[in-house]
Amino acid sequence: MIYEIAKLPVHRDKIREFRQAFEDVVPLLKRAQGYLGHVLAQGIETPEVFNLIVRWRSLEDHTPGFEASKDHEDFMRGIEEYFSKEPTVYHLEGGAFAANEHENGDAAG
C-alpha cells in the first residue's frame, strides 16, 4: 500500500466552492482501481492549503493507472479552477504507517 499526498493550494475566496466541487468529483476517485480511501484535510495555519491523502493498493494503481484515465481528467477538470497555483504531489510507502500504528498500539496495551 502507498499514500499519495497532494498539497492543493486554493484561492482564499473560493474555499467553500472548492469543498463542494471536491465532493462532486469524489465518486470518480472512489471507483478507481486500487483506491483504498482518502482524507481531505484543510490546513490550520494555512487554511487555503488542503492536503489530500489517498491510500492506493500500489503506486501503479495511482500512476499510471488513475492519472492516465478519463476519470482523472474529469476529476481534475472539476477542481482545478480553484487552485491558486499548481498542486504538489508525492508518494509515501504505506508500510511504515502500519508498522508505527501497530507499535503504538502495543505500547499502550
C-alpha positions as CSV (number, residue, x, y, z in Angstrom):
1,M,0.0,0.0,0.0
2,I,1.1,3.5,-0.7
3,Y,-0.1,7.0,0.2
4,E,-0.5,9.8,-2.4
5,I,0.0,13.2,-0.7
6,A,-1.3,16.1,-2.7
7,K,-1.0,19.7,-1.4
8,L,-3.8,21.7,-3.0
9,P,-3.4,25.5,-2.8
10,V,-6.9,27.1,-3.1
11,H,-7.8,30.7,-3.7
12,R,-8.8,32.1,-0.3
13,D,-12.1,33.4,-1.6
14,K,-13.0,30.1,-3.2
15,I,-12.6,27.7,-0.3
16,R,-16.3,26.9,0.2
17,E,-16.8,26.4,-3.6
18,F,-13.7,24.1,-3.7
19,R,-15.1,21.9,-0.9
20,Q,-18.3,21.4,-2.8
21,A,-16.6,20.8,-6.2
22,F,-14.3,18.3,-4.5
23,E,-17.4,16.4,-3.1
24,D,-18.8,16.4,-6.6
25,V,-15.8,14.6,-8.1
26,V,-15.1,12.2,-5.2
27,P,-17.1,9.4,-6.9
28,L,-14.6,9.4,-9.8
29,L,-11.8,8.8,-7.3
30,K,-13.6,6.2,-5.3
31,R,-14.2,4.0,-8.3
32,A,-10.6,3.9,-9.4
33,Q,-8.9,0.5,-9.4
34,G,-6.7,0.2,-6.3
35,Y,-8.3,3.0,-4.4
36,L,-8.4,2.2,-0.6
37,G,-9.7,5.5,0.9
38,H,-8.9,9.2,1.2
39,V,-8.9,12.2,3.6
40,L,-9.1,15.8,2.6
41,A,-7.7,18.0,5.4
42,Q,-7.6,21.8,5.5
43,G,-4.5,23.4,6.9
44,I,-4.8,25.2,10.3
45,E,-2.0,27.7,9.9
46,T,-2.7,27.9,6.1
47,P,-6.5,27.3,5.6
48,E,-6.1,27.9,1.9
49,V,-3.9,24.8,1.6
50,F,-5.7,21.5,1.6
51,N,-3.9,18.1,1.9
52,L,-5.4,15.2,0.0
53,I,-4.2,11.9,1.3
54,V,-5.2,8.9,-0.8
55,R,-4.4,5.3,0.0
56,W,-3.7,3.2,-3.0
57,R,-3.0,-0.6,-3.3
58,S,0.1,0.2,-5.4
59,L,1.9,3.1,-7.0
60,E,0.9,1.7,-10.4
61,D,-2.8,1.9,-9.4
62,H,-2.3,5.7,-9.0
63,T,0.3,6.4,-11.7
64,P,-0.1,5.5,-14.4
65,G,-3.5,3.9,-13.5
66,F,-5.8,6.6,-12.3
67,E,-3.7,9.5,-13.6
68,A,-3.9,8.2,-17.1
69,S,-7.6,7.7,-17.0
70,K,-10.6,9.8,-18.3
71,D,-11.9,9.8,-14.7
72,H,-8.7,11.6,-13.5
73,E,-9.1,14.1,-16.3
74,D,-12.7,14.8,-15.2
75,F,-11.7,14.8,-11.6
76,M,-9.1,17.5,-12.2
77,R,-11.3,19.5,-14.5
78,G,-13.8,19.7,-11.7
79,I,-11.4,21.2,-9.1
80,E,-8.5,22.9,-11.0
81,E,-10.2,26.3,-11.4
82,Y,-10.0,26.7,-7.6
83,F,-6.2,26.2,-7.4
84,S,-4.1,29.4,-6.8
85,K,-1.0,27.5,-8.1
86,E,0.0,24.1,-9.3
87,P,-0.6,21.3,-6.7
88,T,2.4,19.3,-5.3
89,V,2.0,15.5,-5.3
90,Y,4.3,12.9,-3.9
91,H,4.0,9.3,-2.6
92,L,4.9,7.5,0.7
93,E,5.3,3.9,1.4
94,G,2.3,2.8,3.4
95,G,4.0,0.0,5.4
96,A,5.8,2.5,7.7
97,F,2.5,3.9,8.9
98,A,1.0,0.5,9.6
99,A,4.1,-0.6,11.5
100,N,4.1,2.6,13.6
101,E,0.4,2.2,14.4
102,H,1.0,-1.4,15.5
103,E,3.9,-0.4,17.7
104,N,2.0,2.5,19.3
105,G,-0.9,0.1,20.0
106,D,1.3,-2.4,21.7
107,A,3.0,0.2,23.9
108,A,-0.4,1.4,25.1
109,G,-1.8,-2.0,25.8
